[in-house]
Amino acid sequence: WPEADVPVVQLSLNRRLSAREHFELAKRLAPLRDEGVIIAGSGDFVHNLRTWKRAGGEPYDWATHFNEAVKAAFVRGDDDALIDWVDLAEDAQLSVPTDEHYLPLLYIAAQRAPGDDVSFFNDVIEGGSISMTGVRIG
């Protein structure tokens, strides 16, 4: 893609919206897929900088557990579980102490159409507490 001319539009998150309101807004973007528009979200399933280990090391158990819970909800198409992420797993608050890195995931979940495949890439947790897992739909 070195010669690609791909226009990019960046959207900012409205901090006043609830997770459900973000999801509903994102659903309104879904028709853009039919026009060849790629919707990309940049964030983390797990993002706890307070517990990040500079030297790396193994992921915390709670980080792995929550990361897997998010992936499982995505695979089964459980949008409500993704939206109500605080109740998704007992590790939720530790894994997502603030939601600005989690909310972009809802924009991706809202693009999913019936029958779309879901796959994950770069499924690693850095520094013990930062999930780098990516989601691909379609």
KABEL-V220570 format. One record per pair of residues at least 6 apart in sequence whose ideal C-beta (glycine too) atoms are under 6 Angstrom apart, sorted by the first residue. I is the first residue (numbers start at 1). GAP is how many residues later the second one is. Records with the same first field share a line. If there is no record, write none. Layout:
BEGIN
I = GAP / GAP
END
This chain:
BEGIN
13 = 90
19 = 64
20 = 63
22 = 81 / 84
23 = 60 / 83 / 87
26 = 80 / 81 / 84
27 = 83
30 = 81
39 = 72
41 = 63 / 66 / 67
42 = 62
43 = 58 / 61 / 62
44 = 57 / 86 / 87
45 = 22 / 25 / 86 / 88
46 = 17 / 20 / 21 / 49 / 85
47 = 54 / 83
48 = 49 / 81
51 = 78
52 = 75 / 77
53 = 74 / 75
57 = 71
59 = 66 / 69
60 = 68 / 69
62 = 29 / 32
63 = 32 / 62 / 66
65 = 26
66 = 23 / 25 / 29
67 = 64
69 = 19 / 20
73 = 8 / 9
74 = 44
75 = 43
79 = 30
81 = 7
82 = 27
85 = 7
86 = 6
96 = 6
108 = 27
111 = 26
112 = 25
116 = 21 / 22
118 = 19
119 = 17
120 = 13 / 15
121 = 13
122 = 10 / 12
123 = 10
124 = 8
125 = 6
126 = 6
END
